[in-house]
């Protein structure tokens, strides 16, 4: 079974591919892809779709996970984090790959009072 995890940030996105073989979990590949400079939102959406689809087609994962940002203080993180998540979910939908979100490990019940 192969899984890909994504984390979208302001300047790049990171991914890692994990492969389970029985009880063993192996890191298959990890990388950071930097967004092109001076690209408007529409072109960036097309570029992201291409990059994500290439990764999904290359690895044929059974599942996709993505980090869900919890606090956004400006519109820039929305464009560079939430918006790419929509593109990722659409790419997964077109390939019938289940997607799951996760949040930062640093958030737990004690920090919420």
N, C-alpha and C positions, 0 to 999 in steps of 0.2 A: 504494500500500500504506500502511495506517495502523496505527500501533502506539501502545499506551498503556503507560506505566511508572508503577508505584505504589511509594510508600515510606510504611510505617505507623510512626508514632512514638507516644509516650505520650499526647500531647494532640491529635494531628491526623493526617491523612494527606494526602500530596501526590501529585499525579499530573501527568503531562504527556503530550500527544498529539503524536506526530511523524508527518509524512506524507512519503513518498518519491514524488517525481515524476521518473522517470528517474534522473539522477545527483544531483539536488537533494534535500536533506533539509531540510524546513521544520518549524519549531515551530508547531503548529496551535493548541494551547491548553495552558496550565498553570495550576494553582490549588492552594490549600491549603484543606482542609475541616477545621474544628475540631470535635472531638467534643462533643456536648451534655454539659452538667454534670449531675451527680447521677443518672446512668443506671446501672441494674444491668446485669450481664453479658448477661442474656437480651434485654433491650430494646435494648442496644447492638448485639447481634448482628443483630437485625431491622433496626435503623436502618442499620447498615453494609451489609447485604444490599441494602436499598433504594437507598442512595447508589451502590454499585458497579454494580448492575444498570442504574440510570438512565444512568450514564456509558457502560457497554458498549452499551446500546441507542442512545444518542445518537450515538456515534462509530462503531459497527460496526467495531471494529478487526480486523485480520488476525491480530495477535499481542498478547499481554499480557506485560509484564515486571514483576518485582517484586524489590525489594531484600530479600535474605535476611540477617537479623541473625545475627551470629556469636557474640557474647558477651552473655549475659543474666545479670545478677547478682541479680535478684529476680523474684518472680512477676508484678509489675506490667507489665514489658515483654512477658511472655508473653501476658497478657490483651490488651494493646494493640498487639502486633506479630505474634506467631505465630498467635494466634487469628483476627485479621482476614485473614491469608493463607489460612487454610482456607476462609473465606467467599468470598474472591476466587476461589480455585481451584474451588470449587463453582459459582459464578456462571459462570465460564469453561466449565466442563464442560457445564453446561446449555445453553450456546450454541455448543458445539463450537469454541471459540477456544483455540488452543494458548497455554500459559503457560510462561514461562522465568524462572528466577531469576538474579540477579546479586549480587555482593558489592561491598563498598567498594573503590574503586580504590587506597586506601591500603595494602591488604594485598598483599604480593608475596613472592617467594621469599627475598629478603635479610632480611626481617623475621622469617622463620621459621627462620633459621639455615641 
